Amino acid sequence: MANKKDKDPSIIASLDIGTSKIACVIGRATEDQNLEILGAGSALSEGVKKCTIINIEEASKVIARAIEEAELMAGQEIDSVYVGISGIHTDGINTKSVVAINNKNREVTQEEVKRAIDIAIERVTPSDREVLHVIPQQYVIDDQDGIKNPIGMNGTKLGAYVRVITANYTVIQNTIKAVSKAGVDINDFILGTIGEAELLLSPEERDLGVVLIDIGAGTTEVVGYYNDSLMFNGALNIGGMEITADISSIYKLTLQQSEKIKKMYGHAWPSAVSETETIEVQTVNKRIKTIKRRDLAEVINARVEEIFESVRKMLTSSGMYDFANAGAVLTGGTALLQGIDQVAEEILDMPCRIAFVENVGGIADAVKSPIYAKAVGILYYPVKKGNIILQSQKPKISGTLEKLKEFFNNFFFGE
């Protein structure tokens, strides 16, 4: 195995800290901004609840195990990672600003763009939150809108429309401590769902209007795109774990048994299941119970409908629902539940598909499942944005405007 001091600077890694598992993916960034998968590892979460670290010591040990497994598969040691932040800990807001174009040529330069962005950010960023992403949506010069890159254009005033995504400061700090205890540094924090969106959504979908729904064990996260711009991000404190808990409560089974039955026999669309098919299970008191698979599907369906009804309500209240012309894309571990796309289509009243990881090279089969979509997306995002930090040093997570300006320069002008 390669020594850390001699490691290839193009080799990068991601960390997805989830409710049920912690996953690490190691890849190689190529010169043409593509990603090759070298290894992946995961371990059952401990010290984590609803994507929140509640015990730093326990979480750090699991993080270390996931990293070690990925390193063994990749044949490479890593010393830093890109870390995903759950949508449940983030807020997003669309904001805008207008600045005068004062130079003698009345031409938009980087200075005007930076000034407009800075003003937009200052209006909406509380002092107790960290800025994760500043994502330009469009620019307006005088009365001309829909401009993606205004530099070099002429006018008297420049308007900037951006989405600012911030994260809970305490969550960021506790994550830094847990990852540091696991023996690696942090390159940057990334909202996992926008990494997934870059990985799983086609440019046509993002342009026409689409929502990505990641249904994990503890949370359901949503991002929405229109005109190839991020317009919405949100999250619900409900996921596949609630389905498992329902099965456990109704049939008097352990959570472990219930999770196994859900994965092996579960179906979210009851009419697709035979009324005569049965399953034998052992209850908590060691008795054998026979249950109808159709009845199990009814239990699952009720909770899945609740999840998508909550998603629809969130999309409607935000205004994103009317822009999802290309429908919805499902990912996350719970997206593997049979029939879930049919329920989504019925409740959301839009076409839905389940996304698998495809647009990567290397040992892609190791991470094809939606279970790894977020971990791969976290790695894919900086590769595609050309914002890879190659030096192995711990970043200063300060939340200052200077850090934000530097990030924005890399993000926007680096493309």
C-alpha positions in Angstrom: 0.0 0.0 0.0 1.3 3.5 -0.9 2.7 5.7 1.8 0.6 8.8 2.5 3.6 11.0 1.9 3.9 9.6 -1.6 0.3 9.5 -2.6 -1.0 10.7 -5.9 -2.5 14.2 -5.5 -5.2 13.3 -8.0 -6.6 10.7 -5.6 -9.4 12.1 -3.5 -12.0 10.6 -1.1 -15.4 11.4 0.3 -17.3 10.6 3.5 -21.1 10.3 3.8 -22.2 10.2 7.4 -25.7 8.7 7.4 -28.2 7.5 9.9 -27.7 3.8 9.1 -24.2 3.7 7.7 -21.1 5.7 7.2 -19.6 5.4 3.7 -16.2 6.3 2.2 -15.4 6.3 -1.5 -11.9 6.8 -2.9 -11.5 7.9 -6.5 -9.1 9.5 -9.0 -9.8 12.8 -10.6 -8.8 12.8 -14.3 -7.5 15.7 -16.3 -10.8 15.8 -18.3 -12.8 16.3 -15.1 -14.1 12.8 -14.8 -14.0 10.4 -11.9 -12.6 6.9 -11.6 -13.7 4.9 -8.6 -10.8 3.0 -6.8 -12.5 1.8 -3.7 -15.4 2.0 -1.4 -16.1 1.0 2.2 -19.0 1.3 4.7 -19.8 0.5 8.3 -23.0 0.5 10.4 -23.4 3.9 12.0 -22.7 4.3 15.7 -22.8 7.6 17.6 -25.1 9.0 14.8 -28.8 9.8 15.0 -30.8 11.2 12.1 -27.5 12.2 10.3 -26.4 14.0 13.5 -23.2 13.0 15.4 -24.3 12.5 19.0 -21.2 10.7 20.2 -17.9 11.9 18.7 -15.8 9.0 20.0 -18.2 6.3 18.7 -18.7 8.1 15.3 -14.9 8.5 14.8 -14.3 4.8 15.2 -16.9 3.9 12.6 -15.6 6.6 10.3 -12.1 5.1 10.6 -13.5 1.6 9.8 -15.2 2.8 6.7 -12.1 4.6 5.5 -9.9 1.6 6.2 -12.2 -0.7 4.2 -12.1 1.7 1.2 -8.3 2.0 1.5 -7.9 -1.7 1.4 -10.1 -2.0 -1.8 -8.3 0.9 -3.4 -4.8 -0.1 -2.4 -4.3 3.5 -1.4 -4.1 5.4 1.9 -5.8 8.8 2.2 -5.2 11.7 4.4 -8.1 14.0 3.7 -11.8 13.7 2.6 -14.7 15.8 1.2 -17.4 15.5 3.8 -21.1 15.5 3.1 -23.5 17.5 5.2 -27.1 16.3 5.4 -29.9 18.6 4.2 -31.6 18.3 7.6 -28.8 20.6 8.9 -28.9 23.1 6.1 -31.0 26.1 5.0 -31.2 27.5 1.5 -32.5 30.8 0.4 -32.8 32.6 -3.0 -31.6 36.1 -2.9 -30.6 39.0 -5.2 -28.7 42.2 -5.4 -28.1 45.1 -7.8 -24.9 47.1 -8.2 -23.9 49.9 -10.5 -21.4 49.2 -13.3 -19.1 52.2 -12.7 -16.0 51.6 -14.8 -15.4 53.9 -17.7 -16.2 51.3 -20.3 -19.5 50.3 -18.6 -18.3 46.7 -18.9 -18.9 44.0 -16.3 -15.8 42.6 -14.8 -15.0 40.1 -12.0 -15.1 43.0 -9.6 -18.7 43.9 -10.3 -19.8 40.3 -10.1 -18.0 39.8 -6.8 -19.5 42.9 -5.4 -23.0 41.8 -6.4 -22.5 38.4 -4.9 -21.1 39.7 -1.6 -24.0 42.0 -1.1 -26.5 39.2 -1.8 -24.7 36.9 0.7 -24.6 39.5 3.5 -28.3 40.0 3.3 -29.2 36.5 4.2 -26.4 34.9 6.2 -26.9 34.7 10.0 -23.7 35.0 12.1 -24.3 31.7 13.7 -24.3 29.6 10.5 -21.6 28.4 8.1 -21.9 29.2 4.4 -21.6 25.9 2.4 -22.4 27.0 -1.2 -23.1 30.2 -3.1 -24.7 29.1 -6.4 -25.4 31.8 -9.1 -28.7 31.2 -10.8 -28.7 34.1 -13.3 -27.6 37.7 -13.9 -29.5 40.7 -15.2 -27.8 43.6 -17.0 -30.2 46.5 -17.1 -33.4 44.9 -18.4 -31.8 41.8 -20.0 -32.2 38.7 -17.8 -31.3 35.0 -18.1 -27.6 35.7 -18.4 -25.3 32.9 -17.1 -21.9 34.7 -17.4 -22.1 38.5 -17.6 -18.4 39.2 -17.7 -17.5 41.3 -20.7 -21.0 42.5 -21.3 -21.9 46.2 -21.2 -24.6 48.0 -19.2 -25.2 50.4 -16.3 -26.3 48.0 -13.6 -25.8 44.4 -12.8 -28.3 42.2 -10.9 -27.2 38.8 -9.3 -29.7 36.1 -8.4 -28.0 33.4 -6.2 -28.9 30.6 -3.9 -27.1 30.7 -0.6 -26.9 27.4 1.4 -25.8 27.6 5.0 -25.2 24.9 7.6 -25.6 24.5 11.4 -22.4 25.7 13.0 -22.5 23.2 15.8 -23.0 20.3 13.4 -20.0 21.5 11.4 -17.7 21.7 14.4 -18.7 18.3 15.8 -18.1 16.7 12.4 -14.7 18.2 12.2 -13.8 16.7 15.6 -15.1 13.2 14.7 -13.3 13.2 11.3 -10.1 14.5 12.9 -10.2 11.7 15.6 -10.5 9.2 12.7 -7.1 10.4 11.5 -7.9 12.4 8.4 -8.3 16.1 7.4 -11.2 17.8 5.7 -10.9 19.3 2.3 -14.3 20.9 2.2 -18.0 20.4 3.2 -20.6 19.7 0.5 -24.3 19.4 0.7 -24.6 15.8 -0.4 -27.8 16.2 -2.5 -26.2 18.7 -4.8 -23.4 16.3 -5.4 -25.9 13.6 -6.2 -27.8 16.0 -8.5 -24.6 16.7 -10.5 -24.0 12.9 -10.7 -27.5 11.6 -11.4 -29.5 14.3 -13.2 -29.0 14.9 -16.9 -28.4 18.5 -18.2 -31.8 18.3 -20.0 -33.6 17.4 -16.8 -31.9 20.2 -14.9 -32.8 22.7 -17.6 -36.4 21.6 -18.0 -37.1 21.4 -14.3 -36.6 18.4 -12.0 -36.5 17.4 -8.3 -34.1 14.9 -6.8 -35.4 13.0 -3.8 -33.0 11.1 -1.6 -34.8 8.8 0.8 -32.3 7.6 3.4 -32.8 5.7 6.7 -33.4 8.8 8.8 -34.1 11.7 6.5 -35.6 12.5 3.1 -33.7 15.3 1.3 -34.9 17.2 -1.8 -33.3 19.5 -4.3 -34.9 21.2 -7.3 -33.5 22.5 -10.5 -34.9 24.7 -13.2 -33.1 26.4 -16.1 -30.0 24.4 -15.2 -29.9 26.3 -11.8 -30.4 25.1 -8.2 -33.7 26.7 -7.1 -34.6 24.7 -4.0 -33.2 22.5 -1.3 -35.0 21.1 1.7 -35.3 18.0 4.0 -37.7 16.0 6.1 -37.0 14.3 9.4 -38.5 11.0 8.1 -37.1 8.1 6.1 -36.8 4.3 5.7 -36.2 3.8 9.5 -39.9 4.8 10.1 -41.0 2.0 7.8 -38.9 -0.5 9.7 -40.3 0.8 13.0 -43.9 0.4 11.7 -43.2 -3.3 10.8 -41.6 -3.9 14.1 -44.5 -2.4 16.1 -47.3 -4.1 14.1 -45.8 -7.6 13.9 -43.9 -7.6 17.3 -40.5 -8.1 15.6 -37.1 -6.8 16.5 -35.9 -3.8 14.4 -33.2 -6.1 12.9 -35.8 -8.7 11.8 -38.1 -5.9 10.5 -35.3 -4.4 8.4 -34.5 -7.8 6.9 -38.1 -8.5 6.1 -38.5 -5.1 4.5 -35.5 -5.6 2.2 -36.4 -9.2 1.3 -40.2 -9.1 1.0 -41.2 -5.5 1.2 -43.2 -3.8 -1.5 -44.7 -0.3 -1.5 -47.4 -1.0 -4.1 -49.8 -3.5 -2.5 -51.8 -4.4 -5.6 -48.6 -5.8 -7.2 -48.4 -8.5 -4.5 -50.4 -11.7 -4.5 -53.1 -11.9 -1.8 -52.2 -15.6 -1.1 -48.4 -15.2 -0.6 -47.3 -15.6 3.0 -44.1 -15.1 5.0 -43.0 -16.9 8.2 -41.3 -14.8 10.8 -40.2 -15.3 14.4 -41.6 -12.8 16.9 -39.8 -11.3 19.9 -41.1 -14.0 22.2 -39.7 -16.7 19.8 -43.0 -17.8 18.3 -43.4 -18.4 14.6 -46.0 -16.1 13.0 -47.3 -16.3 9.4 -48.1 -13.0 7.8 -49.5 -12.1 4.4 -47.1 -10.3 2.1 -50.0 -8.2 0.9 -50.6 -7.0 4.5 -47.0 -6.2 4.9 -47.1 -4.1 1.7 -50.1 -2.2 3.1 -48.1 -1.3 6.2 -45.2 -0.1 4.0 -47.4 1.7 1.6 -49.0 3.8 4.3 -45.6 5.2 5.5 -44.3 5.7 1.9 -47.4 7.6 1.0 -46.8 9.8 4.0 -43.3 10.5 2.9 -44.3 11.6 -0.6 -47.3 13.6 0.6 -44.9 15.5 2.8 -42.5 16.0 -0.1 -45.3 17.3 -2.3 -46.4 19.7 0.4 -42.8 21.0 0.7 -42.4 21.4 -3.0 -45.8 23.1 -3.4 -45.2 25.6 -0.5 -41.8 26.5 -1.9 -43.2 27.0 -5.5 -40.8 24.3 -6.9 -43.6 21.9 -7.7 -44.8 23.9 -10.7 -41.3 23.9 -12.2 -40.6 20.1 -12.1 -41.5 19.6 -15.7 -39.2 16.6 -16.1 -40.6 14.9 -12.9 -38.7 13.4 -10.0 -35.6 11.2 -9.6 -35.4 8.9 -6.6 -32.2 7.8 -4.9 -31.0 6.8 -1.4 -31.2 3.3 0.2 -34.9 3.4 0.5 -35.3 3.9 -3.2 -34.5 0.2 -3.6 -37.8 -0.7 -2.1 -40.0 -2.4 -4.7 -42.8 -0.3 -6.0 -41.7 2.9 -4.4 -41.5 4.7 -7.8 -45.1 3.8 -8.5 -46.2 5.4 -5.2 -44.1 8.4 -6.0 -45.8 8.9 -9.3 -49.2 8.5 -7.9 -48.7 11.0 -5.0 -46.5 13.5 -6.7 -48.5 13.3 -10.0 -45.4 13.4 -12.1 -43.1 10.9 -13.9 -40.5 9.3 -11.5 -37.5 7.2 -12.0 -34.9 5.5 -9.7 -31.4 6.6 -10.4 -28.3 4.4 -10.3 -24.7 5.6 -10.3 -23.5 5.4 -13.9 -21.3 8.4 -15.0 -18.1 7.2 -13.4 -15.2 5.0 -14.4 -12.9 2.5 -12.5 -14.7 -0.1 -10.4 -18.0 1.5 -11.0 -20.0 -1.6 -10.1 -18.9 -1.3 -6.5 -20.9 1.9 -6.1 -23.7 1.5 -8.6 -26.4 1.1 -6.0 -28.4 4.2 -4.8 -27.0 3.4 -1.4 -23.6 4.9 -2.5 -25.1 7.7 -4.6 -24.5 10.4 -2.0 -20.9 9.3 -1.2 -20.0 9.2 -4.9 -21.9 12.5 -5.5 -19.9 14.2 -2.8 -16.7 13.2 -4.7 -18.1 13.9 -8.1 -19.1 17.5 -7.3 -15.7 19.1 -6.8 -14.3 17.1 -9.8 -16.9 18.5 -12.1 -16.6 22.0 -10.7 -12.8 22.1 -11.0 -12.6 23.0 -7.4 -10.4 20.2 -6.1 -8.1 21.0 -3.2 -5.0 18.9 -3.6 -2.9 20.1 -0.7 -3.2 17.9 2.4 -4.0 20.4 5.1 -6.9 21.0 7.4 -9.1 23.9 6.3 -10.0 26.7 8.7 -13.8 26.5 9.0 -14.2 30.1 10.0 -17.4 31.2 8.3 -15.8 34.6 7.4 -16.7 36.5 4.3 -13.1 36.2 3.0 -13.3 32.4 2.9 -16.6 32.7 1.1 -15.1 35.1 -1.5 -12.3 32.7 -2.1 -14.7 29.8 -2.5 -16.9 31.8 -4.9 -13.9 32.7 -7.0 -13.0 29.0 -7.3 -16.6 28.0 -8.0 -17.6 30.5 -10.5 -14.6 31.8 -12.3 -12.9 28.4 -12.2 -15.4 26.8 -14.5 
